[in-house]
Amino acid sequence: MSATKTGPGQHRGHGRRPGPGEVAGRIGAPVVLALFMAAVIVPFLPLLSAAVQPAGTPLTGLELPRGLHLENFAGAWVTAGFGSLLWSSVLIALAVVPASVFFASLAGYALATMNFRGREKIFAYLLLGLAIPTEVTVIPLYYDLRAIGLTNTRWGLVLVEIAAFMPFGAFWMRSHFSTMPRALIEAAKLDGASSWRILWGVLMPNSRPAVTTLGVLYFVWCWNQFMLPLILIQDPAQRTAPAGLGFFTGQYNVDVPLLAAATVIVIAPVVLVYLFFQRHFIRGVLDGALKG
C-alpha cells in the first residue's frame, strides 16, 4: 500500500493559530473563576488570621498572625461550652434534614405527577411560604408552641424548622420530578407499580443529585438558624451553636481572637459538609439550572 500524500491545502486546521477571541476566551475563563474564588475566600482570611492571634489582642483589620495561637480554640470551646451546643445542633439537624427531605419529596412528587383537584392552589399556597419572612411568624409561633408545651424543647424547634423549610423543598422537588420522562412513569404503571413504588423504586434512584443538593441546603439553613432557637429555646442546655455564639459574643465582645476562634468552630461543620458533598451539590444545581 502506498502512503497517501498530503496536499498543500489539506489539514490546515492543525497548524492554525488561535484568533484573538479564542485567546481571550482561554484567558478570561480562568480569570473569572479566580475572581469568584477570591470573593469567597478573602472574607474568611481576616477571621482565620484573628483566630490565631494572641488572646486579647485588639484588632481592627487584617493583620498577619503573630504565631499560631491555637489555644484560642480550646479556650473558646471550654468557655462557651461548645461541646453541648454543637451536640444540640447536630441532634436538631439529624431530625430536621431527613424529615424535611422526605416530606418535600412526597409533596414534590404529588404536585408534579398526580392530577387532583386543587393541585395548583395548594402549590400556590406553598409558594406563599417563600415570601413570608421568619421575623413575621416567630412571635405567633412562640405563643402557639407555649400553648401546647413545646417551648424550650428541641422537638418544638424541629417541627417549626420542618414546616419553614417545606415551601422551598416542595418547589425544588416538584421542579425536579416535572423534568423526569413521563414514559418512565407510564411504563412503571403498566407494570402494576403503585405510586409509592414508582416514587421510591423508579424516580428516587435517579434523583440523587437533586436530593443531595436539597439536603445540603437544609443542613446549612438548619445549622445557621439564629432567631428561631434564640426565641423558642431559653434553656442554655438546649441552645444551638449559633445561638450560643450570640450569647458568647455579648460576654466577650472585646476579645476578638477568642470570638474569631468561636466563630470558626461554629462554621466549620457547614464547610465540612459542603466539601464532602461538593460534587453532588454542584451537579444538582447544574441539573436544576439546565432542566429549568
C-alpha positions in Angstrom: 0.0 0.0 0.0 1.3 3.4 -0.8 1.2 6.2 1.6 -1.2 9.0 0.9 0.4 12.3 0.3 -1.0 15.4 1.9 -1.6 18.2 -0.5 -0.7 21.8 0.4 -4.3 22.7 1.1 -5.1 19.8 3.4 -5.1 19.7 7.3 -4.8 23.5 7.6 -6.6 23.3 10.9 -3.8 21.6 12.7 -1.4 24.5 12.1 -4.0 27.2 12.5 -3.1 29.9 15.1 -5.9 30.7 17.5 -7.6 34.0 16.9 -7.9 36.9 19.4 -11.3 35.8 20.5 -10.2 32.3 21.3 -7.2 33.5 23.2 -9.3 35.9 25.2 -11.8 33.1 26.0 -9.0 30.8 27.2 -7.5 33.5 29.4 -10.8 35.1 30.5 -12.4 31.9 32.0 -9.6 31.2 34.5 -9.5 34.9 35.4 -13.3 35.0 36.1 -13.0 31.8 38.2 -10.1 33.2 40.1 -12.1 36.4 40.9 -15.1 34.4 42.1 -12.7 32.2 44.2 -11.1 35.3 45.7 -14.6 36.8 46.5 -15.4 33.6 48.5 -12.0 33.1 50.2 -10.9 36.7 51.0 -13.7 37.4 53.6 -12.5 34.4 55.6 -8.9 35.5 55.8 -9.4 38.2 58.4 -11.4 35.7 60.5 -8.8 33.0 60.3 -6.0 35.4 60.9 -7.7 36.9 64.0 -8.4 33.4 65.4 -4.7 32.6 65.7 -3.6 35.9 67.2 -2.7 36.2 70.9 -5.8 36.3 73.1 -6.9 39.8 74.0 -5.1 41.4 71.0 -7.0 44.5 69.8 -7.6 44.0 66.0 -9.2 46.5 63.6 -8.5 44.8 60.3 -6.5 42.1 58.5 -3.1 41.5 60.3 -0.6 38.9 59.8 -0.6 36.3 62.6 2.0 36.6 65.3 2.4 32.9 65.5 -0.2 30.2 65.6 -2.1 30.6 68.9 -4.3 27.5 68.6 -5.1 27.7 72.3 -7.8 30.2 71.4 -9.9 27.4 70.0 -9.5 25.4 73.2 -10.4 28.5 75.3 -13.5 29.3 73.2 -14.6 25.6 73.3 -14.4 25.4 77.1 -15.6 28.9 77.9 -18.7 28.8 75.7 -19.4 25.1 76.3 -19.4 24.3 72.6 -19.4 20.6 73.2 -23.1 20.6 74.3 -24.0 23.4 71.9 -22.7 21.5 68.9 -24.3 18.3 70.0 -27.6 20.1 70.3 -27.2 21.5 66.8 -26.3 18.0 65.5 -29.4 16.4 67.1 -31.7 19.1 65.6 -30.1 18.8 62.2 -30.4 15.0 62.2 -34.1 15.3 63.0 -34.8 18.2 60.6 -32.9 17.3 57.4 -34.1 13.8 56.7 -37.7 14.5 57.7 -37.7 17.7 55.6 -36.3 15.9 52.6 -38.8 13.1 53.0 -41.8 15.3 53.2 -40.6 17.6 50.4 -40.1 14.5 48.1 -43.6 13.4 48.8 -45.1 16.8 48.2 -43.0 17.4 45.1 -43.9 14.0 43.7 -47.6 14.5 44.2 -47.6 18.1 42.8 -45.6 17.1 39.7 -47.1 13.7 38.7 -50.6 13.5 40.1 -53.8 15.2 38.8 -56.1 16.0 41.7 -58.5 18.8 42.5 -56.9 22.0 43.8 -53.3 21.0 43.0 -52.3 24.4 41.6 -54.0 26.2 44.5 -52.0 24.0 47.0 -48.8 24.7 45.2 -49.5 28.5 45.1 -50.3 28.3 48.9 -46.9 26.6 49.5 -45.2 29.3 47.5 -46.6 31.9 49.8 -44.3 30.5 52.5 -41.3 31.6 50.4 -42.5 35.2 50.6 -43.2 35.3 54.4 -40.1 36.3 56.5 -39.3 34.4 59.6 -39.5 37.6 61.7 -43.2 37.9 61.0 -44.0 34.4 62.2 -41.7 33.9 65.2 -43.8 35.6 67.8 -47.1 33.8 66.9 -45.1 30.5 66.7 -43.8 31.2 70.2 -47.3 31.6 71.7 -48.6 28.6 69.8 -45.8 26.3 71.0 -46.2 27.6 74.5 -49.9 26.7 74.5 -49.0 23.1 73.7 -45.9 22.9 75.9 -43.3 22.8 73.2 -41.2 25.9 74.0 -37.8 25.3 75.5 -37.7 21.9 73.7 -35.7 20.7 70.7 -38.8 19.0 69.3 -40.7 22.3 69.1 -37.8 23.8 67.1 -37.6 20.7 64.9 -41.3 20.9 64.0 -41.0 24.7 63.3 -38.0 24.3 61.0 -39.5 21.4 59.1 -42.6 23.5 58.4 -40.4 26.5 57.5 -38.3 24.5 55.0 -41.3 22.8 53.3 -42.2 25.5 50.7 -38.8 25.6 49.1 -38.4 21.8 49.3 -41.7 21.2 47.7 -40.9 23.7 45.0 -37.4 22.2 44.4 -38.6 18.5 44.2 -41.7 19.4 42.1 -39.4 21.1 39.6 -37.1 18.1 39.5 -39.9 15.5 39.2 -41.5 17.6 36.4 -38.4 17.0 34.3 -38.4 13.2 34.7 -39.6 11.4 31.5 -43.3 10.7 31.6 -42.7 7.5 29.7 -40.8 6.1 32.7 -43.7 6.7 35.0 -46.2 5.3 32.5 -44.1 2.2 31.9 -44.0 1.6 35.7 -47.8 2.0 35.9 -48.3 -0.6 33.1 -46.1 -3.0 35.1 -48.5 -2.6 38.0 -46.3 -0.4 40.2 -48.1 1.6 42.9 -47.5 5.4 43.3 -45.3 4.6 46.3 -43.2 2.1 44.3 -42.9 4.5 41.4 -41.5 7.2 43.7 -39.0 5.1 45.7 -38.2 2.4 43.2 -38.1 4.4 39.9 -37.8 8.1 40.5 -35.7 8.5 43.7 -32.7 6.4 42.4 -32.4 8.8 39.6 -32.8 11.9 41.8 -29.7 11.6 43.9 -28.1 15.0 42.9 -31.3 16.9 43.5 -31.9 15.2 46.8 -28.3 15.7 47.9 -28.4 19.4 47.0 -31.7 19.9 48.9 -30.2 18.0 51.9 -27.1 20.2 52.0 -29.2 23.4 51.7 -31.4 22.2 54.5 -28.4 21.4 56.7 -26.9 24.8 56.1 -30.2 26.6 56.9 -30.8 24.4 59.9 -27.3 24.9 61.3 -27.3 28.6 60.7 -30.7 29.3 62.3 -30.3 32.0 64.9 -33.6 33.8 65.6 -35.8 30.7 66.0 -33.6 28.9 68.5 -33.0 32.3 70.3 -36.7 32.9 70.8 -38.1 29.4 71.1 -35.4 27.9 73.4 -34.4 29.8 76.6 -32.7 26.9 78.3 -28.9 27.2 77.9 -28.6 23.4 77.8 -30.9 23.2 74.7 -29.4 26.0 72.7 -27.8 25.5 69.3 -24.3 26.6 68.4 -25.2 29.8 66.6 -27.5 30.9 69.4 -24.8 30.1 72.0 -22.3 32.1 69.9 -24.6 35.1 70.2 -24.6 34.9 74.0 -20.8 34.3 73.9 -20.3 37.4 71.8 -22.2 39.5 74.3 -19.8 38.3 77.1 -16.5 38.5 75.2 -17.0 41.3 72.7 -13.6 42.8 73.4 -11.5 39.6 73.0 -11.5 39.5 69.2 -9.2 36.4 68.8 -11.4 34.4 71.1 -14.6 35.5 69.3 -13.0 34.7 65.9 -12.0 31.2 67.2 -15.5 30.6 68.4 -16.9 31.7 65.0 -14.6 29.3 63.2 -15.8 26.4 65.4 -19.4 27.2 64.6 -19.0 27.5 60.8 -16.6 24.5 60.5 -19.3 21.8 60.3 -21.1 23.7 57.4 -17.8 23.9 55.4 -17.0 20.2 56.0 -20.5 19.1 54.9 -20.3 21.2 51.8 -16.8 19.9 50.9 -17.9 16.3 51.4 -21.0 16.7 49.2 -19.5 19.2 46.8 -19.6 17.1 43.7 -23.3 16.1 44.2 -24.2 19.6 45.2 -22.8 21.2 42.1 -24.3 18.6 39.9 -27.7 19.0 41.4 -27.5 22.8 41.0 -26.4 22.5 37.4 -29.0 19.9 36.6 -31.7 22.1 38.0 -30.4 25.1 36.0 -30.2 23.2 32.7 -33.5 21.5 33.1 -35.2 24.6 34.3 
